[in-house]
C-alpha cells in the first residue's frame, strides 16, 4: 500500500513538474499586431495554418497551458479575433479577423514573438531577384535581433565613413581617436535602428541603395593643394548631431543617437541580489569566488572573473570589481564595468546606461544614477522603485539617497519623497543620509524653515554627511536670505581648504564664497574667491555675476567701490544683468566715466533698451547731451522723456526742459528750469511761496525812475523795496542752503 501511494505521488509530482504555463502578452505596432509568449530558450515551437483565417501554435516538449488573462489589454480584434487554448494539447488557436500572414521568431532567451499583419502589406517585389539585397548589400542590410541588436556584420576594427566624401578631392586622414568616435556613433545608431525594427517601430521605405565599389587608393589620382583639416572629436559629434536632428532623430547624451528605440539592458543582466550567496559571510563568498579565477598553470578563467566581479558588486566594492574585470582575457564585461563605477557613485565613462531612464528593466535605476543633473529625463517610476526594492538592503541604503538627489534635481520631488520614505522603512530608522535627503527635499519645495533645523543637527554631529550638510545649509541661507551661524562659516572655510584637491573641492570653495555673501561680508567673499585656485574660470565668473545684485543692493558706498572696482579693472566677464546693476550704482555714486567704460563692453547685439538708457544717462553726466539725445531716438516712455529733459537742460534749452518736466510731473525740476529760463509767470503760479515771491520781485519794475528827479518819497519807496527784496533773498538762500555732510572732513583752525 505504501509503495503504491509513493508511486502515485511521484506520478502526480512528475505531471506537475512537466506542466508549464506560457504568459501571452500583446501590442499594436501600426501595420501589424504582435503576440509575445514568455517561454524558456529550449522550447520548440511551430505555427501552422490550420484552416482559413486560423493559425495554430504548438509548443514542445512537455505539456503547456496558456495564460490569456491580459492578452487583449492592449490590442483590439481587428487582426486577432480571438485566442483559444486547447486543454491538454499544448496548442493555441489564433482565429484571424483579416487575410493576414504571420511571422514567428525568438527574441532573447525567454520570448517567442508572433507578428500578424494583413497580407496586402507584404512587399509585392519580394519575389523579384533584383529587389533582394545580394553580396555586399545583403551583408550591410542584415538586421540582427536579440540582446545585442545591430545592422550588418558585427563590429570589426575598421574605419566608418559618416559623411559624403568627394573621392576626387583632397585626401583626409582621420586620427585613431576620431575614427573610434565615428565608429562608436555609427555602431550606436545601428544598434538603435535594429532595436527599433525588432520592436516594430520602424518600417522599411524604398529599396536598398546601390553600393558602388570604391576604386583602390593606389589607382586614384591625387589632387594637389592643401590637405583638408581633420575635424576634432567634438566637431564630429556636432556635425552628426545636426544631421541627426534634420532627419528627426534624437541626440541623447555625448553624441549618442536614438532612432526611436532604446537598447535597454535586460533585468537578467542586472539581478545583483542573486550574484552572491546570502547565507555566508562576505569574506567566505569572496574567498570562494576569487580562488576560482586562477586555474592550472595560473590560467585565468574568464567566467570565474565575472562571477567574482559580480560578487564584489553585490557587496558594493566597485573599484575592486573594476580591477578584477581587468583580468578577463576576453576583455571586461561592459555592463559590469559600468556598474563598478555607479556602485561607487562615480560617473560611468562609457555611458552604458545613457538615456535609459524610462526602460522597464532595472536599467532605469542605473541610468538615473549616471544621469547628468543639469539635463532632463523621463523616469520610469515603477521600474525605478521595483529595481530599488530588489537590490540588497545595504546597497539600496547606499544608492537610494543619491537616487533621491538625482530625482530632486530633475524636479521629481514627489517621487524623491516616496523613495526616501521607502528607504526609511527599509533601514528601520532615519539615518543621517536619509535625513540629509529630507532636508534637500524641503529645500526643493522652497521650505528652508523645515530644512535648516535638520541640517544644523547634522552639522553639530560630525559624520560622513557633514560636508554635504554644510553645502545644503549654505543653499538654505541663500534661498531664505538669512544670515548663517559663525560655526557654518568656519566649516565652509575649513572644507574649502581641506578638500581643495578632491572632486568636491570646487563645491566647497563655492559654498565658502556664498556663505560670506549671505552674511554680507562682501569684501571677505571676493578676497576668498581671489585667493582660491580651485574653481574654474567659468564657475568663478558665474559666482561673481550672481553676487553682484546683492553687492549693489546691500553694500555701502565704500565697500561697494572696494569690491566692484577690482572686478571691473580685471576685465571679469560680466553678464548683462550684472553690468546693468553695477552701472546704475556707479551712476548714482557719481562715477559716470567708469559706468560708461563698463557699458561699452556690452556687445552691440546685446545692447537692449536698458543698456541704451544707461549709456545715455552716463553721456549726460559726462556733458555730452547731444550724443545722449541721439542715442534715445526711437525710444519712448517716461524714463526716456526724463533723460531727454535732462539732455535739453544740459544744452541750456530750459523752456523745452521745463515743458518735459512739467509733462512728467517733476515739480522741483520744473521750478529750476523755469527759473533759469526766466519764466516768472510760471513760477508765480507755483505753490512754492518763496519762489513765487522771488519771481514777482524779478518781474516787477523798480519804484525809482532813474531818468526823473529823485524825491524823498522815491527814496522812502526804494528803502521799502530794498527791505522787501532782502527778505525774499534771505528766505530763498535759507531754502536752498546745503548742510555740511557729516562725512566731509573739517579743516583744523
C-alpha positions as CSV (number, residue, x, y, z in Angstrom):
1,X,0.0,0.0,0.0
2,X,2.8,2.4,0.9
3,X,4.6,1.6,-2.3
4,X,1.5,2.2,-4.4
5,X,1.0,5.6,-2.6
6,X,4.5,6.6,-3.3
7,X,4.2,5.6,-6.9
8,X,1.0,7.7,-7.2
9,X,2.7,10.7,-5.5
10,X,5.6,10.5,-7.9
11,X,3.3,10.4,-10.9
12,X,1.4,13.4,-9.7
13,X,4.6,15.3,-8.8
14,X,6.1,14.5,-12.2
15,X,3.0,15.7,-14.0
16,X,3.1,18.9,-12.0
17,X,6.7,19.5,-12.9
18,X,6.1,18.8,-16.6
19,X,3.2,21.2,-16.9
20,X,4.2,24.7,-17.9
21,X,2.3,27.9,-18.4
22,X,3.1,30.5,-21.2
23,X,2.0,34.0,-20.4
24,X,0.6,35.7,-23.6
25,X,1.1,39.5,-24.0
26,X,0.3,41.7,-26.9
27,X,0.7,45.1,-28.5
28,X,-0.3,47.1,-31.6
29,X,2.6,48.3,-33.8
30,X,0.8,50.2,-36.5
31,X,0.8,47.9,-39.5
32,X,0.9,44.7,-37.5
33,X,-0.1,43.1,-34.2
34,X,2.4,41.4,-32.0
35,X,1.9,38.5,-29.7
36,X,4.7,37.7,-27.2
37,X,4.9,34.5,-25.2
38,X,7.3,34.0,-22.2
39,X,8.9,30.6,-22.8
40,X,12.3,29.1,-21.9
41,X,15.0,29.2,-24.5
42,X,15.0,25.4,-25.1
43,X,11.3,25.4,-26.1
44,X,10.5,24.4,-29.6
45,X,7.5,25.9,-31.5
46,X,5.6,25.6,-34.7
47,X,3.0,27.9,-36.3
48,X,0.7,26.4,-38.9
49,X,-2.3,27.5,-40.9
50,X,-4.9,25.1,-39.6
51,X,-7.7,26.4,-41.9
52,X,-8.8,29.6,-43.5
53,X,-8.1,32.5,-41.1
54,X,-6.9,30.2,-38.3
55,X,-3.4,29.8,-37.1
56,X,-2.3,27.1,-34.6
57,X,0.7,27.4,-32.4
58,X,2.2,24.3,-30.9
59,X,4.9,24.2,-28.1
60,X,7.1,21.3,-27.1
61,X,8.4,19.4,-25.3
62,X,6.2,18.9,-22.3
63,X,2.6,19.9,-21.5
64,X,1.8,23.6,-21.9
65,X,-1.1,25.8,-20.9
66,X,-1.6,29.4,-21.8
67,X,-2.4,32.4,-19.6
68,X,-4.6,34.7,-21.7
69,X,-5.8,37.0,-18.9
70,X,-4.0,40.0,-20.3
71,X,-3.9,39.1,-23.9
72,X,-6.4,41.7,-25.2
73,X,-5.5,44.5,-22.8
74,X,-3.5,46.4,-25.4
75,X,-4.9,45.2,-28.8
76,X,-8.3,45.3,-30.5
77,X,-9.7,42.4,-32.5
78,X,-9.2,43.9,-36.0
79,X,-6.5,41.3,-36.8
80,X,-6.5,38.8,-33.9
81,X,-10.2,37.9,-33.5
82,X,-9.7,35.5,-30.5
83,X,-7.2,33.3,-28.7
84,X,-8.3,29.7,-27.7
85,X,-6.1,27.3,-25.8
86,X,-6.9,23.6,-26.3
87,X,-6.7,21.8,-23.0
88,X,-4.0,19.1,-22.8
89,X,-2.8,19.6,-26.3
90,X,-0.1,22.4,-25.8
91,X,-1.6,24.3,-28.7
92,X,-3.0,27.8,-29.0
93,X,-5.6,28.6,-31.8
94,X,-5.4,32.1,-33.2
95,X,-8.5,32.9,-35.2
96,X,-7.9,35.9,-37.5
97,X,-10.2,38.8,-38.5
98,X,-8.3,39.6,-41.7
99,X,-6.4,38.0,-44.6
100,X,-3.2,38.1,-42.6
101,X,0.2,36.4,-42.6
102,X,2.2,35.5,-39.6
103,X,5.9,35.7,-38.8
104,X,7.3,34.0,-35.7
105,X,10.8,34.3,-34.2
106,X,12.6,34.1,-30.9
107,X,13.6,37.4,-29.2
108,X,16.2,36.9,-26.4
109,X,16.3,33.8,-24.3
110,X,12.7,33.9,-22.9
111,X,10.5,35.4,-25.6
112,X,8.7,33.9,-28.6
113,X,7.3,36.6,-30.9
114,X,4.4,36.2,-33.5
115,X,3.8,39.2,-35.7
116,X,0.5,39.2,-37.6
117,X,0.0,41.6,-40.5
118,X,-2.5,42.0,-43.3
119,X,-1.3,40.2,-46.5
120,X,-1.6,43.4,-48.5
121,X,1.3,44.9,-46.6
122,X,3.7,42.3,-47.9
123,X,6.1,43.7,-50.4
124,X,4.9,42.9,-53.9
125,X,8.5,42.9,-55.1
126,X,9.6,40.2,-52.7
127,X,9.9,37.6,-55.4
128,X,12.0,39.8,-57.7
129,X,15.6,38.9,-57.7
130,X,16.7,42.5,-58.4
131,X,14.9,43.7,-55.3
132,X,16.6,41.4,-53.0
133,X,19.9,42.5,-51.4
134,X,22.8,40.4,-52.5
135,X,26.5,40.2,-51.9
136,X,27.8,43.3,-50.0
137,X,24.4,44.9,-49.9
138,X,23.0,41.8,-48.1
139,X,25.8,41.9,-45.6
140,X,25.3,45.5,-44.8
141,X,21.5,45.4,-44.5
142,X,21.2,42.3,-42.4
143,X,19.3,43.1,-39.2
144,X,20.5,41.2,-36.1
145,X,18.0,40.9,-33.3
146,X,18.3,39.6,-29.7
147,X,20.1,41.1,-26.7
148,X,22.7,42.8,-28.9
149,X,20.8,44.0,-31.9
150,X,22.5,45.6,-34.8
151,X,22.6,46.1,-38.6
152,X,25.1,44.5,-40.9
153,X,28.1,42.4,-39.9
154,X,29.3,42.6,-36.3
155,X,31.7,45.4,-35.5
156,X,35.3,45.0,-36.5
157,X,38.3,47.3,-36.3
158,X,37.8,49.2,-39.5
159,X,37.0,52.9,-40.1
160,X,33.5,54.0,-40.8
161,X,32.6,56.9,-43.1
162,X,29.9,59.1,-41.7
163,X,29.7,61.8,-44.2
164,X,29.8,62.0,-48.1
165,X,33.4,62.2,-49.2
166,X,34.5,63.6,-52.6
167,X,36.7,60.9,-53.9
168,X,38.4,63.3,-56.3
169,X,39.0,65.9,-53.6
170,X,41.8,66.2,-51.1
171,X,42.6,63.2,-49.0
172,X,41.5,63.2,-45.4
173,X,43.5,61.3,-42.8
174,X,41.5,60.6,-39.6
175,X,43.2,60.2,-36.4
176,X,42.6,56.9,-34.4
177,X,40.6,58.9,-31.8
178,X,38.3,60.3,-34.4
179,X,37.9,57.0,-36.2
180,X,36.9,55.4,-32.9
181,X,34.4,58.1,-32.2
182,X,32.9,57.8,-35.6
183,X,32.7,54.0,-35.2
184,X,31.0,54.4,-31.8
185,X,28.4,56.8,-33.2
186,X,27.6,54.6,-36.2
187,X,27.5,51.5,-34.0
188,X,25.2,53.2,-31.5
189,X,22.9,54.3,-34.3
190,X,22.8,50.9,-35.9
191,X,22.0,49.3,-32.6
192,X,19.1,51.6,-32.0
193,X,17.7,51.2,-35.6
194,X,17.9,47.4,-35.2
195,X,16.2,47.5,-31.9
196,X,13.5,49.8,-33.3
197,X,13.0,47.4,-36.2
198,X,12.8,44.5,-33.8
199,X,10.1,46.2,-31.8
200,X,8.1,47.2,-34.9
201,X,8.8,50.9,-34.5
202,X,10.3,51.3,-37.9
203,X,9.2,50.2,-41.4
204,X,11.5,49.9,-44.5
205,X,10.9,52.6,-47.1
206,X,12.2,52.2,-50.7
207,X,14.8,49.8,-51.9
208,X,18.4,49.4,-50.7
209,X,20.7,52.0,-52.2
210,X,23.1,50.7,-54.9
211,X,26.6,50.3,-53.5
212,X,29.4,51.2,-55.8
213,X,32.8,49.6,-55.2
214,X,35.4,52.2,-54.3
215,X,38.4,52.5,-56.6
216,X,41.6,51.3,-54.9
217,X,43.6,54.0,-53.4
218,X,46.7,53.2,-55.5
219,X,44.7,53.8,-58.7
220,X,43.2,57.1,-57.7
221,X,44.7,60.4,-58.8
222,X,45.8,62.7,-56.1
223,X,44.8,66.3,-56.1
224,X,47.3,69.0,-55.4
225,X,46.5,71.6,-52.8
226,X,46.2,71.9,-49.1
227,X,45.3,68.9,-47.1
228,X,41.8,69.2,-45.5
229,X,42.0,69.8,-41.8
230,X,40.9,66.8,-39.8
231,X,37.9,67.8,-37.7
232,X,38.1,67.3,-33.9
233,X,36.1,64.8,-32.0
234,X,33.6,67.4,-30.8
235,X,33.2,68.6,-34.4
236,X,32.3,65.1,-35.5
237,X,29.6,64.8,-32.8
238,X,28.3,68.3,-33.5
239,X,28.0,67.7,-37.3
240,X,26.5,64.3,-36.8
241,X,24.0,65.6,-34.2
242,X,22.9,68.4,-36.6
243,X,22.3,65.9,-39.4
244,X,20.5,63.5,-37.0
245,X,18.2,66.3,-35.9
246,X,17.5,67.1,-39.5
247,X,16.4,63.5,-40.0
248,X,14.2,63.6,-36.9
249,X,16.5,61.5,-34.7
250,X,17.2,62.3,-31.1
251,X,20.6,63.1,-29.6
252,X,20.5,61.7,-26.1
253,X,23.9,62.3,-24.5
254,X,27.6,62.7,-25.6
255,X,26.7,62.2,-29.3
256,X,24.6,59.1,-28.7
257,X,21.9,59.0,-31.4
258,X,18.5,57.4,-30.8
259,X,16.5,56.3,-33.8
260,X,13.3,55.5,-31.9
261,X,14.3,52.6,-29.7
262,X,16.3,52.0,-26.6
263,X,19.0,49.4,-26.1
264,X,17.6,48.6,-22.6
265,X,19.8,46.3,-20.5
266,X,17.6,43.4,-19.5
267,X,16.8,42.5,-15.9
268,X,18.6,39.2,-16.3
269,X,21.9,41.1,-16.6
270,X,21.2,43.3,-13.5
271,X,20.0,41.0,-10.8
272,X,22.6,42.0,-8.3
273,X,20.8,40.4,-5.4
274,X,21.4,37.0,-7.0
275,X,25.1,37.4,-7.6
276,X,26.3,36.2,-4.2
277,X,25.1,33.8,-1.5
278,X,23.3,35.4,1.4
279,X,23.8,32.7,3.9
280,X,27.6,33.1,4.1
281,X,29.9,35.9,5.3
282,X,31.4,38.4,2.8
283,X,34.9,37.0,3.3
284,X,33.7,33.4,2.7
285,X,31.9,34.4,-0.5
286,X,34.7,36.4,-1.9
287,X,37.3,33.8,-1.0
288,X,35.3,31.1,-2.8
289,X,34.7,33.2,-6.0
290,X,38.2,34.7,-6.0
291,X,40.0,31.3,-5.6
292,X,38.5,30.1,-8.9
293,X,40.0,32.8,-11.0
294,X,43.4,31.2,-11.5
295,X,43.4,27.6,-12.7
296,X,46.1,25.2,-13.7
297,X,49.4,26.9,-14.8
298,X,47.8,30.2,-13.5
299,X,45.5,30.3,-16.4
300,X,42.8,32.9,-15.9
301,X,39.2,31.6,-16.0
302,X,37.1,34.3,-17.7
303,X,33.8,33.0,-16.3
304,X,35.3,33.0,-12.8
305,X,36.5,36.6,-13.2
306,X,32.9,37.6,-14.0
307,X,31.5,35.6,-11.0
308,X,34.0,37.2,-8.6
309,X,33.3,40.7,-10.1
310,X,29.5,40.2,-9.6
311,X,30.1,39.1,-6.0
312,X,32.1,42.2,-5.4
313,X,29.4,44.4,-6.9
314,X,26.8,42.7,-4.8
315,X,28.7,43.8,-1.7
316,X,29.3,47.3,-3.0
317,X,33.0,47.0,-3.9
318,X,33.1,48.9,-7.2
319,X,36.8,49.7,-7.5
320,X,37.7,46.1,-6.6
321,X,35.3,44.8,-9.2
322,X,36.9,47.0,-11.8
323,X,40.3,45.7,-11.0
324,X,39.0,42.1,-11.2
325,X,37.4,42.7,-14.6
326,X,40.7,43.9,-16.0
327,X,41.9,40.3,-15.6
328,X,39.3,38.9,-18.0
329,X,41.3,37.5,-21.1
330,X,38.3,38.4,-23.3
331,X,38.1,42.0,-22.1
332,X,36.0,43.4,-19.3
333,X,32.2,42.9,-19.5
334,X,30.8,46.3,-20.5
335,X,27.8,46.2,-18.2
336,X,29.7,45.0,-15.2
337,X,32.4,47.6,-15.8
338,X,29.8,50.4,-15.9
339,X,28.2,49.1,-12.7
340,X,31.6,49.2,-11.0
341,X,31.6,52.9,-11.4
342,X,28.0,53.5,-10.5
343,X,28.2,51.4,-7.3
344,X,30.9,53.8,-6.1
345,X,28.6,56.7,-7.0
346,X,31.0,57.8,-9.8
347,X,30.2,58.7,-13.4
348,X,30.4,55.9,-15.9
349,X,32.9,57.0,-18.6
350,X,31.3,54.6,-21.1
351,X,27.8,56.0,-20.5
352,X,26.4,52.4,-20.9
353,X,23.1,53.4,-19.4
354,X,22.8,56.8,-21.1
355,X,19.2,57.7,-22.0
356,X,17.7,54.5,-20.4
357,X,15.8,56.1,-17.5
358,X,12.4,55.2,-19.0
359,X,13.3,51.5,-19.5
360,X,11.1,48.8,-18.0
361,X,14.1,47.0,-16.6
362,X,16.4,47.8,-13.7
363,X,18.4,49.8,-16.2
364,X,16.2,52.7,-15.3
365,X,17.8,52.8,-11.8
366,X,21.4,52.7,-13.1
367,X,20.6,55.2,-15.8
368,X,19.2,57.7,-13.3
369,X,22.3,57.2,-11.1
370,X,24.5,58.1,-14.0
371,X,22.3,61.0,-15.2
372,X,23.7,64.5,-15.5
373,X,21.7,66.6,-13.1
374,X,21.8,69.5,-15.5
375,X,19.9,67.6,-18.2
376,X,16.3,66.4,-18.4
377,X,15.0,62.8,-18.4
378,X,11.8,60.8,-18.4
379,X,11.9,58.4,-15.5
380,X,10.0,55.1,-15.4
381,X,8.8,55.4,-11.8
382,X,7.5,51.9,-11.5
383,X,10.7,50.3,-12.9
384,X,12.8,52.6,-10.6
385,X,11.0,51.6,-7.4
386,X,10.9,48.0,-8.4
387,X,14.6,47.9,-9.1
388,X,15.4,49.7,-5.8
389,X,13.4,47.2,-3.7
390,X,15.1,44.3,-5.5
391,X,18.6,45.5,-4.5
392,X,20.3,44.0,-1.5
393,X,19.4,46.1,1.6
394,X,22.9,47.5,2.1
395,X,23.2,48.5,-1.5
396,X,19.7,50.1,-1.6
397,X,20.5,52.2,1.5
398,X,23.9,53.2,-0.1
399,X,22.5,54.2,-3.5
400,X,19.0,55.3,-2.5
401,X,19.9,58.8,-1.2
402,X,21.9,59.5,-4.3
403,X,19.0,58.5,-6.4
404,X,16.7,60.8,-4.5
405,X,19.1,63.7,-5.0
406,X,19.0,63.0,-8.8
407,X,15.2,63.0,-8.7
408,X,15.2,66.3,-6.9
409,X,17.5,67.8,-9.5
410,X,15.0,66.6,-12.2
411,X,12.1,68.2,-10.4
412,X,10.6,64.8,-9.4
413,X,10.1,65.9,-5.8
414,X,7.1,63.6,-5.1
415,X,9.0,60.5,-6.4
416,X,12.1,61.5,-4.4
417,X,9.9,61.8,-1.2
418,X,8.4,58.4,-1.9
419,X,11.9,56.9,-2.3
420,X,13.1,58.4,1.0
421,X,10.1,57.0,2.8
422,X,10.8,53.5,1.5
423,X,14.5,53.8,2.5
424,X,13.5,54.9,6.0
425,X,11.2,51.9,6.3
426,X,13.9,49.6,4.9
427,X,16.5,51.0,7.4
428,X,14.1,51.0,10.3
429,X,15.3,54.4,11.3
430,X,16.1,57.8,9.8
431,X,19.8,57.5,9.0
432,X,22.0,60.6,8.5
433,X,21.9,60.1,4.7
434,X,18.1,59.9,4.7
435,X,17.9,63.0,7.0
436,X,20.1,64.9,4.6
437,X,17.8,63.8,1.7
438,X,14.8,65.1,3.7
439,X,16.5,68.4,4.1
440,X,17.3,68.7,0.4
441,X,13.7,67.7,-0.4
442,X,12.4,70.5,1.8
443,X,14.8,73.0,0.1
444,X,13.5,71.8,-3.3
445,X,10.0,72.6,-2.1
446,X,11.1,76.1,-1.0
447,X,10.7,75.3,2.7
448,X,14.0,76.5,4.1
449,X,12.5,76.7,7.6
450,X,12.0,72.9,7.6
451,X,15.4,72.2,6.2
452,X,17.6,74.4,8.5
453,X,17.0,72.6,11.8
454,X,17.7,69.2,10.2
455,X,20.9,70.5,8.7
456,X,22.0,72.2,11.9
457,X,21.6,68.9,13.8
458,X,23.6,67.0,11.2
459,X,26.4,69.7,11.3
460,X,26.6,69.5,15.1
461,X,27.0,65.7,14.9
462,X,30.1,65.3,12.7
463,X,29.9,62.4,10.4
464,X,30.2,61.2,6.8
465,X,27.4,63.6,5.7
466,X,28.6,66.7,7.4
467,X,30.3,68.2,4.3
468,X,27.2,67.7,2.2
469,X,25.1,69.1,5.1
470,X,27.2,72.2,5.1
471,X,26.7,72.7,1.4
472,X,22.9,72.3,1.8
473,X,22.9,74.7,4.8
474,X,24.5,77.4,2.7
475,X,22.0,76.8,-0.1
476,X,19.2,77.1,2.5
477,X,20.5,80.5,3.7
478,X,20.9,81.6,0.1
479,X,17.3,80.8,-0.6
480,X,15.9,82.4,2.5
481,X,18.2,85.4,2.6
482,X,19.0,84.7,6.2
483,X,22.5,85.0,7.8
484,X,24.5,81.9,8.7
485,X,25.9,81.0,12.1
486,X,29.6,81.6,12.6
487,X,30.1,77.8,13.0
488,X,28.9,77.2,9.4
489,X,31.2,80.0,8.1
490,X,34.1,78.3,9.8
491,X,33.3,74.9,8.4
492,X,32.9,76.2,4.9
493,X,36.4,77.8,5.2
494,X,37.9,74.6,6.6
495,X,36.3,72.3,4.0
496,X,37.3,74.6,1.2
497,X,40.9,74.2,2.3
498,X,40.9,70.6,3.3
499,X,39.1,69.3,0.2
500,X,40.5,71.6,-2.4
501,X,42.4,68.8,-4.2
502,X,39.4,66.5,-4.3
503,X,36.4,66.2,-6.6
504,X,34.3,68.1,-4.1
505,X,36.8,71.0,-3.8
506,X,35.1,73.4,-6.2
507,X,31.7,72.8,-4.4
508,X,33.1,73.8,-1.0
509,X,35.0,76.7,-2.4
510,X,31.8,78.0,-3.9
511,X,30.0,77.3,-0.6
512,X,32.5,79.4,1.3
513,X,32.1,82.3,-1.1
514,X,28.3,82.1,-0.8
515,X,28.3,81.9,3.0
516,X,30.2,85.1,3.2
517,X,27.9,86.8,0.8
518,X,24.9,85.5,2.9
519,X,26.4,87.3,5.9
520,X,27.1,90.5,3.8
521,X,30.9,90.2,4.1
522,X,31.3,91.2,0.5
523,X,35.0,92.2,0.8
524,X,35.8,88.9,2.5
525,X,33.9,86.9,0.0
526,X,35.7,88.4,-3.0
527,X,39.1,88.1,-1.3
528,X,38.4,84.4,-0.7
529,X,37.4,84.0,-4.3
530,X,40.6,85.7,-5.5
531,X,42.8,83.5,-3.3
532,X,41.1,80.3,-4.4
533,X,42.7,78.3,-7.2
534,X,40.1,75.5,-7.0
535,X,37.3,77.0,-9.1
536,X,37.4,77.0,-12.9
537,X,37.3,80.4,-14.5
538,X,33.8,80.0,-15.9
539,X,32.4,79.0,-12.5
540,X,34.2,81.9,-10.8
541,X,32.6,84.3,-13.3
542,X,29.2,82.8,-12.7
543,X,29.5,83.3,-8.9
544,X,30.6,86.9,-9.4
545,X,27.6,87.6,-11.6
546,X,25.2,86.0,-9.2
547,X,26.7,88.0,-6.3
548,X,26.7,91.4,-8.0
549,X,22.9,92.2,-7.4
550,X,23.4,91.7,-3.6
551,X,26.6,93.7,-3.6
552,X,24.8,96.6,-5.4
553,X,21.8,96.5,-3.2
554,X,23.3,95.9,0.2
555,X,26.9,97.2,0.4
556,X,27.7,100.7,1.5
557,X,29.4,103.0,-1.0
558,X,33.0,102.5,0.3
559,X,32.7,98.6,0.4
560,X,30.9,98.6,-2.9
561,X,33.8,100.6,-4.6
562,X,36.4,98.4,-2.8
563,X,34.9,95.2,-4.2
564,X,33.5,96.4,-7.6
565,X,36.4,98.4,-8.9
566,X,38.8,95.4,-9.0
567,X,36.2,93.3,-10.7
568,X,35.8,96.0,-13.3
569,X,39.5,96.6,-13.7
570,X,40.4,92.9,-14.1
571,X,38.0,92.5,-17.0
572,X,35.8,89.9,-15.4
573,X,33.3,88.6,-18.0
574,X,30.0,90.1,-16.6
575,X,26.6,89.2,-17.9
576,X,24.1,91.9,-18.9
577,X,22.2,91.8,-15.6
578,X,25.4,92.4,-13.6
579,X,26.7,95.1,-15.9
580,X,23.4,97.0,-15.6
581,X,23.3,96.8,-11.9
582,X,26.9,97.9,-11.5
583,X,26.5,100.8,-14.0
584,X,23.4,102.0,-12.2
585,X,25.1,102.1,-8.8
586,X,28.2,103.8,-10.3
587,X,26.0,106.5,-11.9
588,X,24.2,107.0,-8.6
589,X,27.5,107.4,-6.8
590,X,28.7,109.9,-9.4
591,X,31.2,108.0,-11.4
592,X,29.7,108.3,-15.0
593,X,33.1,107.8,-16.6
594,X,33.6,104.3,-15.0
595,X,30.0,103.4,-15.8
596,X,30.3,104.5,-19.4
597,X,33.5,102.4,-19.9
598,X,31.8,99.4,-18.4
599,X,28.7,99.8,-20.6
600,X,30.9,100.0,-23.7
601,X,31.9,96.3,-23.1
602,X,28.4,95.2,-23.9
603,X,28.4,93.8,-27.5
604,X,26.1,95.8,-29.8
605,X,24.0,92.6,-30.3
606,X,23.2,92.6,-26.6
607,X,22.6,96.3,-26.2
608,X,18.9,96.3,-25.2
609,X,16.7,99.2,-24.2
610,X,18.0,99.4,-20.6
611,X,21.7,99.5,-21.7
612,X,20.9,102.3,-24.1
613,X,19.2,104.3,-21.3
614,X,22.2,103.8,-19.0
615,X,24.6,104.9,-21.7
616,X,22.5,108.0,-22.4
617,X,22.5,108.7,-18.6
618,X,26.3,108.4,-18.5
619,X,26.7,110.7,-21.5
620,X,24.5,113.4,-19.9
621,X,26.6,113.3,-16.8
622,X,29.7,113.5,-18.9
623,X,28.4,116.7,-20.5
624,X,27.7,115.0,-23.8
625,X,23.9,115.7,-24.0
626,X,23.8,115.8,-27.8
627,X,25.1,112.2,-28.1
628,X,22.7,111.1,-25.4
629,X,19.7,112.5,-27.2
630,X,20.8,110.9,-30.5
631,X,21.0,107.5,-28.7
632,X,17.4,108.0,-27.4
633,X,15.9,108.3,-30.9
634,X,13.2,105.7,-31.4
635,X,12.6,105.0,-27.7
636,X,9.5,106.0,-25.8
637,X,8.4,106.1,-22.2
638,X,8.6,108.3,-19.2
639,X,12.2,107.2,-18.4
640,X,13.2,108.2,-22.0
641,X,11.3,111.6,-21.6
642,X,13.2,112.3,-18.3
643,X,16.5,111.7,-20.0
644,X,15.6,113.9,-22.9
645,X,14.6,116.7,-20.5
646,X,17.9,116.3,-18.7
647,X,19.8,116.4,-22.1
648,X,17.9,119.6,-23.1
649,X,18.6,121.1,-19.7
650,X,22.3,120.5,-20.1
651,X,22.1,122.1,-23.6
652,X,20.5,125.2,-21.9
653,X,17.2,124.7,-23.7
654,X,15.4,125.4,-20.4
655,X,12.0,126.1,-21.9
656,X,11.9,122.6,-23.6
657,X,13.3,121.0,-20.5
658,X,10.7,122.8,-18.3
659,X,7.9,121.6,-20.6
660,X,9.1,118.0,-20.5
661,X,9.5,118.1,-16.7
662,X,6.0,119.5,-16.4
663,X,4.6,116.7,-18.5
664,X,6.3,114.1,-16.4
665,X,5.1,115.7,-13.1
666,X,8.6,116.6,-11.9
667,X,7.7,119.7,-9.8
668,X,11.2,120.5,-8.5
669,X,12.8,120.3,-11.9
670,X,10.0,122.4,-13.4
671,X,10.8,125.2,-11.0
672,X,14.6,125.0,-11.6
673,X,14.2,125.1,-15.4
674,X,11.6,127.9,-15.3
675,X,13.9,130.0,-13.1
676,X,16.8,129.6,-15.4
677,X,14.5,130.3,-18.4
678,X,13.2,133.4,-16.7
679,X,9.6,132.2,-17.0
680,X,8.4,134.3,-14.0
681,X,4.6,133.9,-14.6
682,X,5.0,130.2,-14.3
683,X,6.9,130.5,-11.0
684,X,4.4,133.0,-9.7
685,X,1.7,130.3,-10.1
686,X,3.7,127.6,-8.4
687,X,2.8,126.5,-4.9
688,X,6.2,127.4,-3.5
689,X,5.6,130.9,-1.9
690,X,9.3,131.8,-1.7
691,X,10.0,131.1,-5.4
692,X,6.7,132.9,-6.3
693,X,7.8,136.0,-4.3
694,X,11.2,135.9,-5.9
695,X,9.6,135.6,-9.3
696,X,7.3,138.6,-8.6
697,X,10.3,140.6,-7.4
698,X,12.2,139.7,-10.6
699,X,9.2,140.6,-12.8
700,X,8.3,143.9,-11.0
701,X,9.6,147.3,-12.1
702,X,11.8,149.4,-9.8
703,X,10.0,152.1,-7.7
704,X,12.6,154.7,-8.7
705,X,12.7,156.2,-12.2
706,X,16.4,156.9,-12.9
707,X,15.6,159.5,-15.5
708,X,13.4,161.6,-13.2
709,X,14.3,163.8,-10.3
710,X,14.6,161.8,-7.1
711,X,12.4,162.9,-4.3
712,X,12.2,162.0,-0.6
713,X,9.2,159.8,-1.5
714,X,11.2,157.9,-4.1
715,X,13.9,157.4,-1.5
716,X,11.5,156.1,1.0
717,X,9.9,153.7,-1.6
718,X,13.4,152.5,-2.6
719,X,14.2,151.7,1.1
720,X,11.0,149.7,1.4
721,X,11.7,147.9,-1.8
722,X,15.2,147.0,-0.8
723,X,14.0,145.7,2.5
724,X,11.4,143.5,0.8
725,X,14.0,142.3,-1.7
726,X,16.4,141.5,1.1
727,X,13.7,139.5,2.9
728,X,12.9,137.4,-0.2
729,X,16.6,136.7,-0.9
730,X,17.3,135.7,2.7
731,X,14.3,133.3,2.5
732,X,15.5,131.9,-0.8
733,X,19.0,131.4,0.5
734,X,17.7,129.6,3.6
735,X,15.5,127.3,1.4
736,X,18.4,126.3,-0.9
737,X,21.0,126.0,1.8
738,X,23.1,122.8,1.6
739,X,24.0,121.4,5.0
740,X,27.6,120.2,5.5
741,X,27.8,116.4,5.3
742,X,28.9,114.5,8.4
743,X,31.5,112.6,6.4
744,X,33.0,115.8,5.0
745,X,36.4,116.5,6.6
746,X,36.5,119.6,8.8
747,X,39.6,121.7,8.4
748,X,41.5,122.4,11.6
749,X,41.8,126.1,12.7
